[in-house]
Amino acid sequence: MTLLDLLILLLVAGVCGALGQAISGFSRGGCLVSVALGFIGALIGLWLARSLGLPEPLPVMVGGKTFPVVWSIIGAALFVAVIGLLTRRRI
């Protein structure tokens, strides 16, 4: 994997994480948080898809590896929603 492939992968993960934050309605952090959420969302989304036997729609090939865009967005939205429920202050 070259440096350009890594930068593209970080960009795709950042967009997926930002979309997951926008869907869940709870946003905390900036670009680095969005990138981390994109990768965490990919792990959660792929685990969920494989356990339910669902296909992988819209995979993006980066450096010979596939990145599951749809499952990353869904996983990031689920992860951010759970974190938002656990950390939201009650007034």
PyRosetta script that sets phi, psi and omega in degrees:
from pyrosetta import init, pose_from_sequence

init()
pose = pose_from_sequence("MTLLDLLILLLVAGVCGALGQAISGFSRGGCLVSVALGFIGALIGLWLARSLGLPEPLPVMVGGKTFPVVWSIIGAALFVAVIGLLTRRRI")
pose.set_psi(1, 126.2)
pose.set_omega(1, -178.9)
pose.set_phi(2, -86.5)
pose.set_psi(2, 174.0)
pose.set_omega(2, 178.9)
pose.set_phi(3, -64.3)
pose.set_psi(3, -37.8)
pose.set_omega(3, 178.2)
pose.set_phi(4, -65.2)
pose.set_psi(4, -41.0)
pose.set_omega(4, 177.0)
pose.set_phi(5, -61.9)
pose.set_psi(5, -41.3)
pose.set_omega(5, 179.0)
pose.set_phi(6, -65.0)
pose.set_psi(6, -41.5)
pose.set_omega(6, 178.4)
pose.set_phi(7, -65.4)
pose.set_psi(7, -39.4)
pose.set_omega(7, 177.0)
pose.set_phi(8, -65.4)
pose.set_psi(8, -41.9)
pose.set_omega(8, 178.2)
pose.set_phi(9, -63.0)
pose.set_psi(9, -41.5)
pose.set_omega(9, 176.7)
pose.set_phi(10, -64.5)
pose.set_psi(10, -38.1)
pose.set_omega(10, 178.3)
pose.set_phi(11, -65.9)
pose.set_psi(11, -45.1)
pose.set_omega(11, 179.1)
pose.set_phi(12, -63.9)
pose.set_psi(12, -43.4)
pose.set_omega(12, 178.6)
pose.set_phi(13, -64.5)
pose.set_psi(13, -38.0)
pose.set_omega(13, 178.3)
pose.set_phi(14, -65.1)
pose.set_psi(14, -41.3)
pose.set_omega(14, 177.9)
pose.set_phi(15, -66.3)
pose.set_psi(15, -41.9)
pose.set_omega(15, 178.7)
pose.set_phi(16, -64.4)
pose.set_psi(16, -41.6)
pose.set_omega(16, 177.8)
pose.set_phi(17, -65.6)
pose.set_psi(17, -39.7)
pose.set_omega(17, 178.5)
pose.set_phi(18, -66.3)
pose.set_psi(18, -39.9)
pose.set_omega(18, 176.6)
pose.set_phi(19, -65.8)
pose.set_psi(19, -37.6)
pose.set_omega(19, 176.5)
pose.set_phi(20, -63.7)
pose.set_psi(20, -39.3)
pose.set_omega(20, 176.2)
pose.set_phi(21, -65.8)
pose.set_psi(21, -40.6)
pose.set_omega(21, -179.2)
pose.set_phi(22, -66.7)
pose.set_psi(22, -37.8)
pose.set_omega(22, 179.4)
pose.set_phi(23, -67.5)
pose.set_psi(23, -43.0)
pose.set_omega(23, -176.7)
pose.set_phi(24, -76.3)
pose.set_psi(24, -22.7)
pose.set_omega(24, 178.1)
pose.set_phi(25, 82.8)
pose.set_psi(25, 10.3)
pose.set_omega(25, 179.5)
pose.set_phi(26, -125.6)
pose.set_psi(26, 116.8)
pose.set_omega(26, -176.0)
pose.set_phi(27, -127.1)
pose.set_psi(27, 127.2)
pose.set_omega(27, 176.4)
pose.set_phi(28, -144.6)
pose.set_psi(28, 123.0)
pose.set_omega(28, 178.6)
pose.set_phi(29, 107.1)
pose.set_psi(29, -177.2)
pose.set_omega(29, -176.1)
pose.set_phi(30, -119.5)
pose.set_psi(30, -138.6)
pose.set_omega(30, -174.9)
pose.set_phi(31, -66.2)
pose.set_psi(31, -43.0)
pose.set_omega(31, -178.6)
pose.set_phi(32, -65.4)
pose.set_psi(32, -36.2)
pose.set_omega(32, 176.9)
pose.set_phi(33, -66.4)
pose.set_psi(33, -39.2)
pose.set_omega(33, 178.2)
pose.set_phi(34, -64.5)
pose.set_psi(34, -39.7)
pose.set_omega(34, 177.9)
pose.set_phi(35, -64.8)
pose.set_psi(35, -45.8)
pose.set_omega(35, 178.5)
pose.set_phi(36, -62.5)
pose.set_psi(36, -40.8)
pose.set_omega(36, 178.2)
pose.set_phi(37, -65.3)
pose.set_psi(37, -33.9)
pose.set_omega(37, 176.6)
pose.set_phi(38, -63.0)
pose.set_psi(38, -43.0)
pose.set_omega(38, 179.3)
pose.set_phi(39, -72.0)
pose.set_psi(39, -42.0)
pose.set_omega(39, 177.5)
pose.set_phi(40, -64.4)
pose.set_psi(40, -40.4)
pose.set_omega(40, 177.1)
pose.set_phi(41, -63.0)
pose.set_psi(41, -36.4)
pose.set_omega(41, 177.1)
pose.set_phi(42, -64.4)
pose.set_psi(42, -41.0)
pose.set_omega(42, 178.2)
pose.set_phi(43, -65.2)
pose.set_psi(43, -46.8)
pose.set_omega(43, -179.7)
pose.set_phi(44, -66.3)
pose.set_psi(44, -44.8)
pose.set_omega(44, -178.8)
pose.set_phi(45, -63.9)
pose.set_psi(45, -42.9)
pose.set_omega(45, 178.4)
pose.set_phi(46, -66.4)
pose.set_psi(46, -39.8)
pose.set_omega(46, 177.2)
pose.set_phi(47, -61.5)
pose.set_psi(47, -43.9)
pose.set_omega(47, 179.6)
pose.set_phi(48, -64.9)
pose.set_psi(48, -43.7)
pose.set_omega(48, -179.4)
pose.set_phi(49, -65.4)
pose.set_psi(49, -42.4)
pose.set_omega(49, -179.1)
pose.set_phi(50, -69.7)
pose.set_psi(50, -35.4)
pose.set_omega(50, 179.3)
pose.set_phi(51, -71.4)
pose.set_psi(51, -27.5)
pose.set_omega(51, 177.4)
pose.set_phi(52, -94.2)
pose.set_psi(52, -5.1)
pose.set_omega(52, 179.0)
pose.set_phi(53, 73.0)
pose.set_psi(53, 31.8)
pose.set_omega(53, -178.3)
pose.set_phi(54, -93.1)
pose.set_psi(54, 151.3)
pose.set_omega(54, 179.7)
pose.set_phi(55, -76.1)
pose.set_psi(55, 174.4)
pose.set_omega(55, -178.9)
pose.set_phi(56, -108.0)
pose.set_psi(56, 92.1)
pose.set_omega(56, -180.0)
pose.set_phi(57, -78.7)
pose.set_psi(57, 144.7)
pose.set_omega(57, 176.1)
pose.set_phi(58, 55.0)
pose.set_psi(58, 57.6)
pose.set_omega(58, 173.1)
pose.set_phi(59, -79.6)
pose.set_psi(59, 143.0)
pose.set_omega(59, 179.2)
pose.set_phi(60, -107.6)
pose.set_psi(60, 127.5)
pose.set_omega(60, 178.6)
pose.set_phi(61, -87.5)
pose.set_psi(61, 120.4)
pose.set_omega(61, 177.8)
pose.set_phi(62, -132.0)
pose.set_psi(62, 113.2)
pose.set_omega(62, 177.7)
pose.set_phi(63, 63.1)
pose.set_psi(63, 33.4)
pose.set_omega(63, 179.5)
pose.set_phi(64, 83.9)
pose.set_psi(64, -1.7)
pose.set_omega(64, 178.4)
pose.set_phi(65, -112.4)
pose.set_psi(65, 152.3)
pose.set_omega(65, 177.2)
pose.set_phi(66, -100.0)
pose.set_psi(66, 143.2)
pose.set_omega(66, 176.2)
pose.set_phi(67, -121.4)
pose.set_psi(67, 120.8)
pose.set_omega(67, -175.7)
pose.set_phi(68, -80.4)
pose.set_psi(68, 97.0)
pose.set_omega(68, -174.0)
pose.set_phi(69, -64.2)
pose.set_psi(69, -50.1)
pose.set_omega(69, -176.0)
pose.set_phi(70, -64.2)
pose.set_psi(70, -44.7)
pose.set_omega(70, -179.2)
pose.set_phi(71, -70.5)
pose.set_psi(71, -27.6)
pose.set_omega(71, 176.0)
pose.set_phi(72, -68.0)
pose.set_psi(72, -41.5)
pose.set_omega(72, 178.6)
pose.set_phi(73, -66.1)
pose.set_psi(73, -44.9)
pose.set_omega(73, 179.7)
pose.set_phi(74, -64.8)
pose.set_psi(74, -44.8)
pose.set_omega(74, 178.9)
pose.set_phi(75, -64.1)
pose.set_psi(75, -40.4)
pose.set_omega(75, 178.4)
pose.set_phi(76, -66.3)
pose.set_psi(76, -39.5)
pose.set_omega(76, 178.7)
pose.set_phi(77, -64.5)
pose.set_psi(77, -42.1)
pose.set_omega(77, 177.7)
pose.set_phi(78, -64.2)
pose.set_psi(78, -44.5)
pose.set_omega(78, -178.7)
pose.set_phi(79, -64.1)
pose.set_psi(79, -44.1)
pose.set_omega(79, -179.6)
pose.set_phi(80, -68.4)
pose.set_psi(80, -36.8)
pose.set_omega(80, 178.1)
pose.set_phi(81, -64.1)
pose.set_psi(81, -42.0)
pose.set_omega(81, 178.3)
pose.set_phi(82, -65.6)
pose.set_psi(82, -43.5)
pose.set_omega(82, 178.5)
pose.set_phi(83, -64.4)
pose.set_psi(83, -38.9)
pose.set_omega(83, 178.0)
pose.set_phi(84, -63.9)
pose.set_psi(84, -37.5)
pose.set_omega(84, 177.7)
pose.set_phi(85, -69.7)
pose.set_psi(85, -34.7)
pose.set_omega(85, -178.0)
pose.set_phi(86, -78.5)
pose.set_psi(86, -30.2)
pose.set_omega(86, -173.3)
pose.set_phi(87, -109.1)
pose.set_psi(87, -2.2)
pose.set_omega(87, -178.3)
pose.set_phi(88, -69.5)
pose.set_psi(88, 133.1)
pose.set_omega(88, -178.7)
pose.set_phi(89, -79.5)
pose.set_psi(89, 134.0)
pose.set_omega(89, 176.7)
pose.set_phi(90, -94.2)
pose.set_psi(90, 127.3)
pose.set_omega(90, -179.4)
pose.set_phi(91, -112.3)
pose.dump_pdb("model.pdb")
